[in-house]
Every structure is written in structure tokens, then in C-alpha cells.
């Protein structure tokens, strides 16, 4: 890895065509990377898509795309700052995540993760749009690891006196179970015979009530408490 300072890039795209997914507005995205090659690679992939509006710096309403080789405490601190202090939604592009880091990443507020070796233009835009909607987007192998890890934590806490209860309503559990299976809002609505607005309201209600940051965080908490 080059030892150059981390850099955030700004540019503006215009035109139409070749979109991955459909959005009503362009999504502001700030790209942060540890070296110029990684940064320019991500920027060049994103600038070709008209639904992406590349910006300088993250903030409320912005999706921050962070590129990391591996995670260390400095990277986790950056994630926490971007999500909690700056109010952005985060997409993490990473080479490797250790088991001990996975829950930390989710609880930082990261709802979308992309492996570096899978970071094609299509995959990056897919993750950015999911993050902008507040949806989760984890690789299948990571989702399995998350479920296994949280399940282990829950079994270790079983029977512990004074364990907190989330008090999830049955329909909240139904929605979260389908989120954990990787379904998006439209697919969840179809499965449960709800409107998409109802699914969004259910997710908004439980994440607000329980002070959770996104869908992945909500799934992690539901798994931890044994609801799914």
C-alpha cells in the first residue's frame, strides 16, 4: 500500500444511459481511499453512471465509499466518524475482514460491504444505491458469518439473568427475517403481501425505536436476541 494521505475526490457526471437500477435522483457519493490508484479506479468506475453524483466530502444524505485493504482501529474510527458524526451512509470496499471485526463494522453503521476482488462498476453502484435506500448489501459469505457469529453470542447469553429484550412485534420479526435472507424492499413486500411503504415504515419504526443505524444493524440485534 502506498503511504500517501487518504484523499476524497469530487467530480460531476452528466448524461444518461447504462444505469444500474433506477433512482428518482442522483446519489451524492464521496470516495475515500488509501492510495491514488485505488481512488482513481473507484472514481472512474462510478463516474460512468448518471445516477451517481461524485462529491467532495461526506455528510447527511451522502454515501461514503471507503476503500480499505484490511481493517484496523484507525479504519473503524473513520467509519464511526463518517456515520455517527457526519451523518453519511457508508459502503465499505475491503480486502479481508476478520471474524472479530465483522460485528464492529456492522455496529459502526455500515450496511453495505463489497469485497475488493468483486468491486466491478456494477457491484459498486449496486452497493451505493442499496446504502442510499437504507438497505443492507452484504456478500453471501459475510452474511453467513454474521449470522453464525451473532448466533454464537446469543447462545452464550442464553439464560443470563437481566438480559435485555427487544420486544419486537411479529411483523417486525417477519420483515427482519426476510432482510436477513437478502431480500430487498419490493421482494419483502411481495412475500408478506404488504405495500413497500408498509415495509419501509416497519423498518423505520424499529430502527428508530431501538436506535439502530440500518438494516444490517437491525438484523444483527435481532439475531443477538434470538428473534431470528
DAGI-V17583 format. One record per residue. N is the residue number from 1. RES is the residue in one small letter. D_FIRST is the distance of its C-alpha to the first C-alpha in Angstrom with 2 decimals. Layout:
n=[N & N]
res=[RES & RES]
d_first=[D_FIRST & D_FIRST]
//
This chain:
n=[1 & 2 & 3 & 4 & 5 & 6 & 7 & 8 & 9 & 10 & 11 & 12 & 13 & 14 & 15 & 16 & 17 & 18 & 19 & 20 & 21 & 22 & 23 & 24 & 25 & 26 & 27 & 28 & 29 & 30 & 31 & 32 & 33 & 34 & 35 & 36 & 37 & 38 & 39 & 40 & 41 & 42 & 43 & 44 & 45 & 46 & 47 & 48 & 49 & 50 & 51 & 52 & 53 & 54 & 55 & 56 & 57 & 58 & 59 & 60 & 61 & 62 & 63 & 64 & 65 & 66 & 67 & 68 & 69 & 70 & 71 & 72 & 73 & 74 & 75 & 76 & 77 & 78 & 79 & 80 & 81 & 82 & 83 & 84 & 85 & 86 & 87 & 88 & 89 & 90 & 91 & 92 & 93 & 94 & 95 & 96 & 97 & 98 & 99 & 100 & 101 & 102 & 103 & 104 & 105 & 106 & 107 & 108 & 109 & 110 & 111 & 112 & 113 & 114 & 115 & 116 & 117 & 118 & 119 & 120 & 121 & 122 & 123 & 124 & 125 & 126 & 127 & 128 & 129 & 130 & 131 & 132 & 133 & 134 & 135 & 136 & 137 & 138 & 139 & 140 & 141 & 142 & 143 & 144 & 145 & 146 & 147 & 148 & 149 & 150 & 151 & 152 & 153 & 154 & 155 & 156 & 157 & 158 & 159 & 160 & 161 & 162 & 163 & 164 & 165 & 166 & 167 & 168 & 169 & 170 & 171 & 172 & 173 & 174 & 175 & 176 & 177 & 178 & 179 & 180 & 181 & 182 & 183 & 184 & 185 & 186 & 187 & 188 & 189 & 190 & 191 & 192 & 193 & 194 & 195 & 196 & 197 & 198 & 199 & 200 & 201 & 202 & 203 & 204 & 205 & 206 & 207 & 208 & 209 & 210 & 211 & 212 & 213 & 214 & 215 & 216 & 217 & 218 & 219 & 220 & 221 & 222 & 223 & 224 & 225 & 226 & 227 & 228]
res=[x & x & x & x & x & x & x & x & x & x & x & x & x & x & x & x & x & x & x & x & x & x & x & x & x & x & x & x & x & x & x & x & x & x & x & x & x & x & x & x & x & x & x & x & x & x & x & x & x & x & x & x & x & x & x & x & x & x & x & x & x & x & x & x & x & x & x & x & x & x & x & x & x & x & x & x & x & x & x & x & x & x & x & x & x & x & x & x & x & x & x & x & x & x & x & x & x & x & x & x & x & x & x & x & x & x & x & x & x & x & x & x & x & x & x & x & x & x & x & x & x & x & x & x & x & x & x & x & x & x & x & x & x & x & x & x & x & x & x & x & x & x & x & x & x & x & x & x & x & x & x & x & x & x & x & x & x & x & x & x & x & x & x & x & x & x & x & x & x & x & x & x & x & x & x & x & x & x & x & x & x & x & x & x & x & x & x & x & x & x & x & x & x & x & x & x & x & x & x & x & x & x & x & x & x & x & x & x & x & x & x & x & x & x & x & x & x & x & x & x & x & x & x & x & x & x & x & x]
d_first=[0.00 & 3.77 & 6.41 & 8.77 & 11.20 & 11.55 & 14.02 & 16.98 & 18.66 & 22.36 & 24.56 & 27.77 & 28.84 & 32.47 & 34.60 & 35.11 & 34.71 & 32.20 & 31.73 & 30.35 & 32.91 & 35.35 & 35.10 & 37.72 & 35.35 & 31.96 & 29.22 & 27.26 & 23.50 & 20.75 & 17.16 & 14.36 & 10.63 & 7.52 & 7.02 & 10.17 & 9.94 & 9.73 & 12.28 & 14.54 & 14.60 & 15.90 & 18.20 & 19.67 & 20.48 & 22.11 & 24.03 & 26.19 & 27.81 & 30.63 & 30.57 & 27.22 & 27.45 & 24.08 & 24.34 & 22.83 & 22.52 & 23.72 & 27.12 & 30.09 & 30.39 & 26.80 & 24.28 & 20.82 & 18.13 & 15.00 & 11.82 & 9.94 & 8.23 & 10.73 & 13.30 & 14.14 & 17.01 & 15.28 & 14.39 & 17.99 & 19.35 & 17.88 & 19.47 & 22.71 & 22.92 & 22.45 & 25.01 & 27.46 & 27.52 & 26.72 & 28.49 & 26.05 & 25.51 & 22.05 & 20.30 & 17.26 & 14.98 & 13.19 & 12.15 & 14.42 & 17.00 & 19.07 & 22.81 & 23.00 & 20.64 & 22.38 & 25.41 & 23.48 & 21.60 & 24.97 & 26.74 & 24.29 & 25.82 & 23.32 & 25.59 & 23.39 & 20.40 & 18.86 & 16.85 & 13.90 & 15.71 & 18.82 & 17.63 & 20.24 & 21.99 & 24.92 & 23.04 & 21.20 & 24.54 & 26.36 & 24.21 & 24.49 & 28.26 & 28.66 & 26.98 & 29.19 & 32.23 & 31.34 & 31.09 & 28.81 & 26.55 & 24.96 & 24.24 & 27.34 & 25.74 & 24.32 & 27.74 & 29.40 & 27.22 & 27.97 & 31.66 & 31.74 & 30.03 & 32.27 & 35.24 & 34.64 & 34.52 & 37.68 & 39.54 & 38.72 & 40.19 & 43.23 & 46.46 & 44.92 & 47.53 & 46.66 & 43.78 & 43.22 & 44.21 & 42.67 & 46.06 & 44.71 & 47.37 & 47.93 & 46.71 & 43.49 & 42.95 & 43.77 & 41.23 & 38.45 & 39.21 & 38.69 & 35.48 & 34.22 & 35.18 & 32.91 & 35.76 & 35.47 & 38.16 & 40.44 & 40.37 & 41.11 & 43.98 & 45.40 & 45.25 & 46.96 & 49.27 & 47.93 & 47.11 & 43.48 & 44.52 & 45.80 & 42.55 & 40.62 & 43.23 & 42.98 & 39.21 & 39.52 & 42.35 & 40.72 & 37.31 & 39.19 & 41.65 & 39.13 & 36.50 & 33.87 & 31.01 & 30.95 & 32.16 & 29.55 & 30.37 & 34.07 & 33.73 & 31.98 & 34.84 & 37.51 & 36.18 & 35.99 & 39.63 & 40.83 & 41.92 & 40.07]
//
